């Protein structure tokens, strides 16, 4: 029992006890007075009795307060505690108790009535009435009331008869009945209130249990969530944060009591802190019905250890605060940056890079520089046999070299490559071998350098050596000329000199236009020869260097270079493949250079030759290639879909971490294997079958398959798209597979199908109900029409007879009344006809036909010719042949009503005029009917199209108020629209918009 109903019950029981006790004390005092003379002490006795009753009543109240309410589990039993708790007695017991109490009181009354001179003592019978009502409710209370009324009526004088001979007794007897009824109703109300309170308490207990379970589940999910979460109340306090939050940022619960503790720690930069505060303020002010920030925002958060994390923060508005979720995207963001840098570097690299498959000796991938050097496209070279890159006569050497690479991790060698057009060029190849965990060769990565310019430089060096030899030959020839005949010697010397000059000219031409930086020096480091590229690279312009000392040309040359020159003069070949220089303008430059001695005929060193090549772009390309590869792998690694690439034989060439989780293996263990090496035979057959379908179709093939992840046991439905991969020539070289988890999507589709099926059933039911309702409405309308017109015809007939037969006998008022009756009957008939037309327009079937608008307007004008002539209105039409899609009867009704409306409201104009025209708007035609009548205020624009709405008195402008409503209904049913424009006193313009009929194909 609730607090209120229990208290009411206890208070009422105590009051009943007090009343009955007081009545008993007064009666007992009267009994004592009847026995003895107690005039001096009767009031003292009464006072003691009253004091005793009040004290005992108060004690009774506290005793009842201490009695616990009857529990729901004891509803099947009954005891004294149930009575004290206010529970209803069983029906048979309550009625029996009521009768027993009445009989008991009657026995007591019979025993004591002589003492009170046969007074009725009605107060004695209130005790059984009150107890019966309190313990049994309305029924037992009424039983006790009416039983007490009967007994007291029998007891009153004259006793023994059901008659009351005293008005005072009648009043008390009626008061007994009224009090009994009141107490019975109060008892019933108290029992009903108790039942309601029990039901509410049960509901509250169930709700409390559900809320407790839900809160416990939420707390477990909150604490065990794999993402960082924190709860912020509307006042800025942080009442909760989960374990992931503490592990991610390092701040414990004790350190963060409110946002004031969070801001300076997480956002030490004041400007950035204010920006984040503004964003969070929006989330904290968002109402709970606008629950989720689905997109989230990215912020930089400073952790306790001083590191900075990039997180995406989502917010969920709750009733008492906001739940913030922190998704750490630091590593994925870095991976995206690395992948983007690696990809750009790979694409822009100027050095040739090729990756080949060590198992089938085919090209797996090349960069643009490698492909351009050989006249191919990148896609065109993928899958090309490695042997195609080398001349036929070197195939045996290449096979032997590839066999050697199975044992050695790294090889550098010079050879020739063959371009697509068949031409050859020298290359230097640096090959590294990538191996699987079993140390089997997997791929070969090769950096390929074009040696064409270097070979040309070496040829130039050889030419310089030949030039030196020629000089020595010329010296020997001079000695020989002295020993031989002067004329013969002169002729031979002249011939040799001419040949020498020709040779020197060729050598000089070759050196001048050598594509590399090349310079030849004697032992004094004086220039003997140099190439134009040398002048350009060292910014010497057109300066003549022959005979100048190199150290005079470059006075700032360092001692380290002079030491290298001396080593060359000593006969040593000194070279550097990658040497860094910082130019005067601050640019960083990488050179590959070589200092080589040249020899005289006697074998002594005649000087040195310096060769240098700028490899800055080549090294940048090589680094860019490495960065691009790293970025590409990072990008593939962040994609949640399963991605893999296979060759035509089903061997895995590439996969991402999502596929690793599926098979429970690392990428290194997957690459080089087939489905049969990884999955069971049935699953592998299924995958290879789908691969073949895609290859045969030469187009993407989509299939769905259930997959179970070996890593965590997750099983889901995946939609897989398998796409053939082709090279530049259109030759299929492999297949790309991308699988996406669609488990939740399929569940949503199934739910949507169930909802649609249920909706279709409900629509069918509603359609049937509407059809039945329309049929009933049609019957009702025709019945009403018939029932209304029948008395109208009677009124019209009798009024006509009255006017014809008794018109002369009536005075003017009588004839006026008859005229008003006939006018009202006529208007009522028009109103019924218009209502029937409006009803038929709602129900009638429309035939969408191609109609000539001008023809329909002309027909409407002809039908209203008499009315037009009577009004004297001028009709102006501008309607060329325009065809619309509409219902013929409906459009005719629209034109007639609008024409009638224009004639009616322009009748009082000095020269009535009606203009009918049209305009085209894309696929719609707008018909205009304008008049120069009284017009209307645009405030009432919507009202004029409502049924029974009028803007003018009936006496001024007759009508039923249905015409324009009928026009609007007809136009809307034909898929059009209608509206009006007007200014009071300046006429009105009505517009009807209808679809234009499309020409027949």
Buried (B, 14 or more C-beta within 10 A) or exposed (E): BBEEBBBBBBEBBBEBBBBBBBBBBBBEBBEBBEEEEBEEEBEEBBEEBBEEBEEBBEEBBEEBEEBEBBEEEEEEEBEEBBBBBBBBBEEEBBBBBBBEBBEEBBEEBEEBBEBBEEBBBBBBBBBBBBBBBBBBBBBBBBBBBBBBBEBBBEBBBEEEEEEBEEEEBEEBBEEBBEBBBBBBBBBBBBBBBBEEBBEEBEEEEEEEEEEEEEEEEEEEEBBEBEBBBBBBBEEBBBEBBBEBBBEBBBBEBEBBEBBEBBBEBBBEEEEEBEEBEEBBEEBBEBEEEEBEBEEBBEBBBBBEEEEEBBBBBBBBBBEEBBBBBBBBBBEBBEBBEBBBBBBBBBBBBBBBBBBBBBBEBBBBBBBBBBBBBBEBBBBBBBBBEBBEBBBEEBEEEBBEBBEEBEEEEEBEEEBBBBEEEEEEBBBBBBBBBBBBEEEEBBBBBBBBBBBBBBBBBBEBBEBBBBBBBBBEBBEEBEEEBEEEEEEEBEEBBEEBEEEBEEBBEEBBEBBBEBBBBBBBBBEEBBBBBBBBBBBEBBEBEEEEBEEEBBBEBEEEEEEEBEEBBBBBBEEBEBEBEEEEEEEEEEEEEBBBBBBBBBBBEEEEBBBBBBBBBBBBBBBBBBBBBBBBBBBBBBBBBBEEBBBBBBBBEBBBBBBBBBBBBBBEBEBEBBBBBBBBBBBEEEBBEBBBEBBEEBBEEEEEBEBEEEBEBBEEEEEBBBBBBBBBBBBEEEEBBBBBBBBBBBEEEEEEEEEEEEEEEEEEEEEEEEEEEEEEEEEEBBEEBEEBBEEBBEEBEEBBEEBEEBBEEEEEEBEEEBBEEBEEBBEEBEBBBBBBBBBBBBBEBEEBEBEBEEBBBBEBBBEBBEBBEEBBEEBEBEBEEEBEEBBBBBBEBBBBBBBBBBBBBBBBBBBEBEEBBBBBBBEEEEEBBBBBBBBBBBBBEEEEEEEBBBBEBBEEEEEEBEBBBBBBBBBBBBBEBBBBBBBBBBEEEEBBBBBBBBBBBEEEE
